[in-house]
Amino acid sequence: MRESGSGPATVNEHVAHNARVWNYWLGGKDYYAVDRRVGDHVVGMYPAIREVARADRAFLGRAVRYLAGEAGIRQFLDIGTGLPTVENTHEVAQRIAPGSRIVYVDNDPVVLVHARALLTSSPEGATDYIDADVYDPDTILRAASETLDFTRPVAIMMLGILNFVPDTGRARAVVRRLLDAVPSGSHLAVTHPTLELGGAANAEAMRFWNENATPPITARSRAEVAAFFEGTELLEPGVVSCARWRPETADGGAEPPEVAQFGAVGRKP
């Protein structure tokens, strides 16, 4: 992810990019040969990475269903959208509450090309797409205010995006700025890769990624991820493998296997 003000992003077909490789792992079609090669190499090193991608996407669905249902949230700010797949935030939210309003934010040129797939909406609700950078929360908030009412609760979705901000202090400052802009009753949802789960193969695969693809990934500990939720009430079960955040298992069913991606949701009191 480029820093704000670094000039227009362009598509590089010769270097693997996270959004496209992630799309490949999820079974999508929006990737280049280099993305498939790097993606397959990572899978060869760490086969569980496909499960990480699927678990992250499933977490989005469960979190949005909770937020739009039990929590009664009707506004979503989805930062680091990635390429559209199935069960995007607006589809999940508007199925529960057709009047939900969703703003997607990304600055990847490939995502921008496909953004029209995110701009469908129920007649009662609204969706919008902002071409902006996570490093520039003020621009995000200013543009999002055209669709969202920041006097009413907002769910800030930051799934797999803070890992592209290598400086932890700066990442925390971005989250703090966003939370400062929303009222009581708003929520923050985060997923984030970690080396505390997944073993040595995960660490080796992440090292390979950072040497052969873009943008580089910064893994963080459970404590570092929990720190993003400072000032919020962390919902049960806290910061856990995203596959184990309120899994939808049958009564008495086995807990799903852990994946090397933390997930959590917090509420601003």
C-alpha positions, 0 to 999 in steps of 0.5 A: 500500500502506497503512502498518500501523496506518493502519486497515482498507483499503477498495475504491475503485472510482473510483481505479485500483489496481495489483493490479487493473490488473496483473490486467487486463494479464495477461488477468484479470477482476478489475478495474473500469472505471477500472482498464481506462481507466488500464491502456489509457492506460498501454499507449497511452503504453508498449505494452511494459507488458503484456510487463512484466506477463507477464515478471514472471509468467513469472519467478515460474514459473522462480524457483519451479521452480528453488527447489523443484527444484534448490535443494530449497526446501519453504517459500515466503513470498510477500509482495505476492501480488496477485490470483490468476491462473494458475501461482500460487506454490503450484501451481508449487511443489507440482507439483514437491514436493507437500509444499511449504508456502506462505504468501501475504501481502497487505493489498489488500482485493480480494486478500483477497476472492479469497484463497480461490483461493490456499488450495488445496493438495496433500494433502501440503502447506499454504497460508495467507494473511495479511492484513498489510503489507510495512511490518510484517515482524514481524507477517508473520513471527509469523503465517507461523510458524504454517505455516512452520518458520523453522529450515528454509530458506524462499524469500522472494518479493518480486515487484513489492512493494518498489517500493511502499515509497518510502523505500529505507532502509526497504525495505532494512530490511524485507528485512534483517529478513526475511532475519535471520529465516530460516536458511542455505540460504534464498533471496530473489527480487525483481522491481522496476521500473526507469527504466534500461530502457524509455526515455523512454516508460517514464518518462512512463508511470510519471509518469502512473501516479503521478498517476492511480493508487494506490499510487505506484511508486518505480523503482530502479536496478540498483545499488539493487536489488542492495543488497537482496541484501546478505548473500546470494550473488547467483545467476547471472546477477545483477540483470537484466531479469526476462525474461532471468533464466534464460530457458527458450529452446531451445539456441541460441535468441535471448535474449528482449527486455529488459523494464523490470523487474529480477529476481534471486535470492540465497541466504543462505549 
